[in-house]
Amino acid sequence: LWVDCLSFLRAEDMQAAGTRLCRSLAGADVPAEVAARFRVLGVLRTTGGTVRRWPSERWTRLYAMALASVGEISRVLATYAPDHVGGATGLAASVIFGVADAHLSCLQRAPVILACVEWKSCRLDLVAPARIIRMASELADLGLWRPASDLLRTHDRDPRSPNPYPRCTIGQRGEEDADAFTMICKFLIDRLYSATYVNESVDDALDLSRAVAAGRAAVHNAPFPATVAPGEFLRAAYASLELGRATSLMGQFVGLGVLVRPCRDAEPIHAPPEGNRWSAQAKAESYFREGLEHLENSLRRMGGGDNMEEPWKMEEAFAATLAARGGLLYCASSVSDLLHQPLDIFPKSGKWGTVTARNLTHASLSDLTGSFCRLQTKIDACGPSVDVQRACADPSVPRGALILQARTAKDLAKVMGFASRMGNVPGNRQSVFFDYSLVVCIELFGPHHPSTKNVKNLIDYYVGTELEDLEDLNVARIAAGVNRWLQDGRSGDRMRSALVTSLSPSVPTFGGTYP
């Protein structure tokens, strides 16, 4: 009865209601906290969920935050999903408290969830940083990467401050700060990659500069530990990974002439060339070097990912870093190909050594293939049969590993298309990787997610197959073809051997840690 009565109250009325409630419950000493807790649990009663409250949080603040979101959610629902206006309170609770909600699947097409993170009015500074990070992760999982990064957003650094890094919204130096910077960088880069094509957009240029600045701050706040402590080690590895991805894209944007002047916090870190004048090529080379330095260092420290206490997480981190290096090499090859100039990005005898677009493309294929095959072998070992759809539903296979595989397969297919112009890789090899990526994205995200649409656009462009509406797509038929390919022994060492040995000339290693 009290739960139903409290559903009509505003946050400022909680104290009086809590006092009356405590009298009925024979004397709790925190009236407002008790009332707020009952209200939150009442909201979640229909979902069967539970609420985690961090020590720094109070129930009254959590309830006020949820209440502040309900009105805005109701207005958005009235526009995008009028049949579900009554679920506004449950939706707010599901986002803030991490409880699954039945309405979420049908609301992925609309920006309803954004109303839950109107942080200017909801006072996110009153809740735990870990809750903000979890909320941002949920937004990013729905493909709402920019709002997710805004939730954790950085402020431009104060030019009067000796600190060269931006400040984070959650504001505490330490683990949460490093995690937040890493996630800001990741979310912004994921959004840019989902756009399919490189665009001359002011928003893209700003997001890319913010991603590089956030990545540098993440690496600064999460150095590799002197001893192997899995939590700290993984935090440092993922910070280096996201900075490597950000500098890869920045180097490509600058080298292709799409972005002329990065923001102040994202300028190249290396000394300018002789004459103190930066050319587009010299700037691009600086970003590629920076990314390679961090990715190579991370790969060396992980040592193959076999000697840590958390094998799945380390395996995933190693595969992601290897794929990121492959992505960087592809970005560099596209710049080298456009400029018809070799790039000076690899260390050689203490100096930077130049490499051609052809060699960069081969090295990119080697990294991407090695990453995909390495992780796919581990995924296949989790079940009695090789089935990509079953793997997506298997709780023993981490969701992050499957998302990484989908991204790596998509990038591998794209690089194969680029390499086929050089006559070294048959273009028909790429379709199965696109199919793999499409099936995983549909199974994990649904047909309307930006990542799913991105794969569809790439298939239309590279393969020339105009797919039907994704809602009506026969996913089982496509998955069956992918499963046959995997079962024929094309995964693991055999797949990598078949792909790499088909490249001519042989893939150069440049002294790197290629597996």
PyMOL commands that set and color helices and strands:
alter all, ss='L'
color gray80, all
select helices_A, chain A and resi 2-6+11-24+31-45+59-80+82-97+104-107+111-117+119-122+124-126+129-141+145-151+175-193+202-221+230-255+264-266+280-302+311-339+357-380+388-393+399-420+427-445+450-463+470-472+475-490+492-500
alter helices_A, ss='H'
color red, helices_A
select strands_A, chain A and resi 154-155+167-168+343-348+351-355
alter strands_A, ss='S'
color yellow, strands_A
deselect
rebuild
show_as cartoon
